[in-house]
């Protein structure tokens, strides 16, 4: 089968012919039709994430068709792939926090992913969808929609009457805008790129700010500050911007990250304003199902900047590295 292989960090992926994967116990083979690319793939290919073994086929946003019937699925059935396989027995799994499983195996990270014609995955990770959703949309839903939905709807529980600040209107943040608006919250966005701010307004944000407009413009919008800030940029500046915009007792949900970046906050503000800070690492397979349902219901439109073929994967990754992408890019197979 054709695949794009990461053989060395900070080098182009290599197009190669690989043996077809063999499904293990409880697994099915999926013929990949679309694989999304995001900033995490840039981290993977650059070697920024520790512990990854090479060679590896990247690609953790995947949708396709079941090759052969089994485990309750039919041959040819359209499925999206939730990327994380938890162990089921560690302390995190016993608590129900499967997304932080100590022994997690993820496609595109610890095992080969979707930048290939075929991928073997646990049947329990497959999320069915019908023909009303395109493969490209379903692939993006497994990360960009799932992660944002989990952050806004479950960690922040943002809804009617809440003022929400989205910090970073990229591939995650723009989907977060849609989810917060669909759930009835009032939304403001901060992002350095005018194109991102303009799109956020079209998606329903009431306010779209450049970083230099903070915190004054937010205080004019909501005098006491926002109820929730969701940080998608992963930058220390974004963290501080979100924290400074909070009302007393407000919640900051950190979803973006940069390995090695330290966050800092005045301890007196943290304590005296009783601010709350939570991390958000993707979500669980049930959030993947909820993400597909949100797309099907029209609550969220997966934002796909461009679609390319497998042979264009290095060019697409280059666009991501250069910051020339609004939303997501997808490889069609």
N, C-alpha and C positions, 0 to 999 in steps of 0.2 A: 504494500500500500504506500501511497505518497504521504510524506510527512515533512514538517519543518522542525528541525532538531537544533536545540541549543547545545553545541559541543564545547564552546568556551565562552566565559563571561566577557561582556563588552565586545563581542564579535557578532557578525551577522548570523542569523539562523541559516542552517544548511538544508537545502531541499534534498531529500533522500528517499530511497525505497526501503521500507522496513517490513519485517514479517507481520502478518495480521496478529493482533493481540488475542490471547486465549482467555475467555471469561473464567474466573474462578468460581468457587461455590457461592451461590446466591447472586451471581452477576449475569449481566446480559451484554451483548455486543450491540453498539449503536453506530449506525452509519451517519457520520457527521455531515450536516448540511450548512451549519453556520457556527462560527466561533468568534466571540467578541474579544477585543483587545482593550486594555485600560492601563492606567498608571502602574498598577501592580505588575503587569507584564514588563514594564520598563524596569521596575525594581528587580524582577527575577532575572532578566537578561543581562542586567548590569552587574549582578552579583551582590546587590545591596542586602539581600535577605540571607542570613546565615544558615548553614546546614543543608543547602540544596546540593544534591549530587548530580553530576553530569555523566553522560549525555542525558538530556531530558527533552521531551516534546511538551512545550508549554500549551496554554489554552485552558482556562478555567470557566469560561462563559460558553456553554455548549448547548446546541439543540440539534436534533436529528431524528432518525427513524430506527425503531427496533428491527434488528436483522432477522431474528428467529423468535417465535413465540416462546413464552415461558414466564413463570412467576407472576401470572396474572396479566401479562402484556401480550398483545397480538403482534405478529410480524407486520412491519410497515407502520406501526402506530407512531404518531408524532409525539416526541418527548423532549422536555428540557432536562438538563442534568444539574442537580444540586451537587456542588463540587466536593463537599467534605464528607469523609467517612470516619465516624467516631468509633472508638473501641467498645463502648457500652459498659465498661467495668471500672474505669478509673473514678476518682473522687468527683471530678467535674461532671462526668456522665451520670453518676449516681444522683447528683444534685439536679440533673436535667439541663445542665449547661453544656450541651454536646458541642457547641461551637468553640468552646475553649478546651476540648478534650486534650489531655496530655499526650496522647498517642495518635492524634488525628493524622489521617492520610488524605491528601487533597490531590485531585487531578490537576495536572499542570505544575505541581509542586513536588510532592513526594512520589507521585506516579505519573505516567505519561498522560497528557491531556488532549485537547480537542483540535490542535493544529495538525490533524491527520485525518485520513479518510474514515478510519474506524477507531473507536475507543471502547474499552471494556470498563463497565461501571456496576456498582451494586444496584440491583433492581429497586431496592428501597430508596435510592436517590433519584429515581426517575419521576418527573412531574409531567403527566399527560396534558396536552392542549389540543384544541381542534383547529380546523382550517381557517378560522377567523383571525388567527394570529400567525404572522409570518415567522419563519425559522429565525431570521435575524432578530426580530423582536423578542422571541422567547429566549434566545441566548443571552441577550443583554439583561433580560428580566432576572436572570439567576445571580446577578451581582449588583448592577447599578440600581435596579428597582428593589430587589430584596434588601440590600443593605440600607438604602434610604428609608424604605418602608419600616424596617425593624427599628431604626433610629428614631423616626418621627412618631410612628403609631404605637410602638411598644415601649421603648425606653423613655421617650419624652411624654407619650400619651397626649400629644398636642391636639387640641380640638377647638370647638366654638368658644370665642371669648379670649383665647390665648393669642399673644403676640410672639411671633417666632422670628428669630434672625438666622438666616442661612449664611454661613461663612464659607465662601468658596463655591461659585456657581459653575462647576465643571461637570464631569460625567455623573458624579453622585449628587451634587448639590442641586442641579436643575431638575432631577427626578424628585429630590426632596421638596422642592418648591411645589411641584404638582401634588404630591401626597398631602402636604400641609394645607394647601388650598382646598383639595377635595374633602378634607376632614373639617373644614370650616374655620381654620386659623387665619389670622391676619399675618402676612409674611413680608419681611424685609430681607434684602440680600446685600451682601458686600462682596465685591470682586474687583480686582484691578483692571480687568478687560471690559471695555465698553460693549463689545459684542455679547459677552456673557450677561451683562447687566440688561441689555436691551431684550434679550431672549427671556430672561427671568420676568421682566415686566409683561411680556406677551403671554407668559404662562400663568399670570395671575398675581405676581408679587405687587404689593402696593408701593414699595420703595426699593430703589436699587442704587447703591452707593459705592463710590470709590473709597479705598481705605482711608485716604486723607480726610474724608468727611466724618469719620468716626471720632469720638462718640457723640458729637453735638447733634448731628442729624437724627440719630436714633432717639436721643432725649427729646427732641422736638416732636418726634412721631409718637413716642410713648414716654411721658415725663418721668415715670419711676424706672423705666427700663423694660426690657422684654422678659417675658415669662420663661422662654426657652431659647437658647442659642445652640445650634448644631454645627459643629466645626468639621468641615470636610476637607480643608486645604492641607492639614497636617503640618502647618508651619507654626513656629512659636508666635509669630505676629498674629496669625489667625486665632490662636488660643487666647491671647491677651485681648484681642478685639471682641471675641465672644464673651469673655468674662467681664470686661468693662461695660458691656451693654446690658448685663443682667440687672433686673430689679432685685431688691433684698429677698432672699429665699429662692431665687431663680435657679434654673438647672442648665448646666452646660454639658452637652453630649459630644464626646470626642470620637469621631469616626475616621477622619483622615490621620495619617501618620507618616513620619519620615524616620527611618532607622537612625538612631544616634542623636536625634533632635531632643533637646531638653525644654520643658515648659516651665514657666515661672509665673507666680502670682503673689501680690502683696498679701502677706499672711493676715494682716489686720482686716483687709477687705474680705478675705475668705471666711474668717471667723466671725467678724462683727456683722457682716451682711448675711451670714448663714447660707453661703452659696453651696450648691450641690454640683458635683462633677462626676460624670459616669463615662466609662468607655463603652464602645459598641463595636464588636467584631462580627461583621456580617450578620448572619442569622442562622436559623435552623431550617430543616427541610420543610416544616410547616409554613415558614415564612416564604419559602420558595413557591409553595402552592398559593399562598395569599397574593404574592406578587403577580403570578400568572392570572389569578382571578381579577386583580385590579386592572391589569392590561385589558383583559376581556371585557370588563365593565366600562372601559373608557375613562377610568379615573386617572390613569397614567399612560402617556404615550412614550414608549422607549425612544430616546433621541439618538438617532444614528447619523453621524456626520457624513460618512462615506463607507462604501462597500468595495472590497477588492477580492482578488483571487489569491490562492495560496502562494503563487509565485511573486506576489506583490507584498508579502508579509513584512519584509525588511523596510520597504518604503513606508508602509503604514506605521510601523513602530517608530520610524524616524519622524513622522509627523507628530506622533504622540510626544516624543522627547522634546521636540521643538515647541510644543504648546500651541500647535496650529489646529487643534481639534476641539470642536464644541459638541459635547456629548460623547458618543462612542464611535469607534470604527469596528467593522466586522469583516472577517474573512469568510467568503462563501466557498463551500466545497461541493 
